[in-house]
């Protein structure tokens, strides 16, 4: 069975090897027929402490690392984001 991958924004990176990611989902309310936004925070494992607050990251479902941590940062996406920021900094 494929693992779920979610996209969200890092809201905290204070923990050691842990980030908190806010994932927002949108759906149409069944009665009101209006678009509703709901968000949820997920604790994710960040092995290299590479993600920073405000970054948009992808997290993947995985084995439990702790009581609340069952997601991990997708490394390929974080590395690409870092490379893009480094290139933007060099160009300036």
Backbone torsions as a table, in degrees:
resi	resn	phi	psi	omega
1	UNK	NA	132.2	-178.5
2	UNK	-68.6	149.7	179.5
3	UNK	-84.9	143.2	179.0
4	UNK	-72.4	142.1	174.9
5	UNK	-124.6	127.8	-179.5
6	UNK	-119.1	151.3	177.1
7	UNK	-111.7	135.6	-179.5
8	UNK	-159.4	-176.5	-178.4
9	UNK	-111.9	135.6	178.7
10	UNK	-72.1	123.5	179.2
11	UNK	-107.3	-16.3	177.6
12	UNK	-154.3	138.3	175.2
13	UNK	-131.9	27.0	-174.9
14	UNK	-74.3	-27.9	-179.0
15	UNK	-74.8	155.8	177.2
16	UNK	-77.4	116.8	-179.0
17	UNK	62.3	25.2	179.7
18	UNK	-135.5	137.3	172.3
19	UNK	-126.6	155.1	174.6
20	UNK	-111.1	124.8	-175.2
21	UNK	-117.0	126.9	176.4
22	UNK	-91.9	119.5	179.8
23	UNK	-110.3	125.9	-178.1
24	UNK	-107.5	134.7	175.5
25	UNK	-123.3	148.6	179.7
26	UNK	-121.6	138.7	178.1
27	UNK	-151.3	162.2	178.7
28	UNK	-88.8	129.0	179.9
29	UNK	-64.9	133.1	-174.8
30	UNK	-62.7	-31.1	-178.0
31	UNK	-99.8	-47.9	-175.0
32	UNK	-78.8	-17.0	-179.9
33	UNK	58.2	34.2	-179.5
34	UNK	-117.5	146.1	179.4
35	UNK	-72.7	127.6	-177.2
36	UNK	-116.9	139.4	177.4
37	UNK	-107.0	129.5	175.5
38	UNK	-127.3	140.0	179.4
39	UNK	-127.6	155.9	-179.0
40	UNK	-145.9	143.2	178.4
41	UNK	-96.4	135.9	176.8
42	UNK	-121.8	136.9	173.2
43	UNK	-88.8	128.7	-177.2
44	UNK	-128.0	149.4	179.4
45	UNK	-83.1	127.3	179.7
46	UNK	-124.7	90.3	-172.0
47	UNK	-55.3	-44.2	-175.6
48	UNK	-97.1	6.8	-175.8
49	UNK	52.1	45.8	-176.0
50	UNK	-92.0	-26.7	-176.4
51	UNK	-77.5	140.2	179.3
52	UNK	-119.8	159.7	-179.2
53	UNK	-59.0	134.1	178.3
54	UNK	96.4	-16.6	179.7
55	UNK	-71.6	147.3	171.3
56	UNK	-93.3	124.3	-175.1
57	UNK	-132.0	164.9	173.6
58	UNK	-109.8	135.4	176.3
59	UNK	-121.8	149.9	-175.4
60	UNK	-124.3	140.9	177.3
61	UNK	-64.3	139.1	-179.5
62	UNK	-154.1	-171.9	178.9
63	UNK	-66.0	157.1	178.2
64	UNK	-67.2	128.0	173.5
65	UNK	-91.8	-28.1	178.2
66	UNK	-158.4	-169.0	-178.5
67	UNK	-59.2	-41.6	-175.6
68	UNK	-107.6	-11.5	-171.6
69	UNK	-101.4	101.9	178.1
70	UNK	-126.4	19.9	178.0
71	UNK	-128.6	155.8	175.4
72	UNK	-134.9	153.1	178.9
73	UNK	-70.2	134.0	176.0
74	UNK	-77.9	112.9	-171.6
75	UNK	-62.8	-39.3	-177.5
76	UNK	-59.6	-39.4	-178.3
77	UNK	-70.4	-39.4	-179.2
78	UNK	-66.6	-40.3	-179.7
79	UNK	-65.4	-39.8	178.4
80	UNK	-64.8	-40.0	179.8
81	UNK	-64.5	-42.4	179.1
82	UNK	-63.3	-42.5	-179.8
83	UNK	-63.0	-39.9	178.8
84	UNK	-64.9	-38.9	178.4
85	UNK	-69.2	-37.9	-180.0
86	UNK	-65.4	-41.5	178.7
87	UNK	-65.8	-38.9	178.8
88	UNK	-65.2	-37.4	179.2
89	UNK	-68.8	-36.7	179.3
90	UNK	-70.3	-35.0	-176.8
91	UNK	-70.7	-28.6	-177.4
92	UNK	-74.4	NA	NA
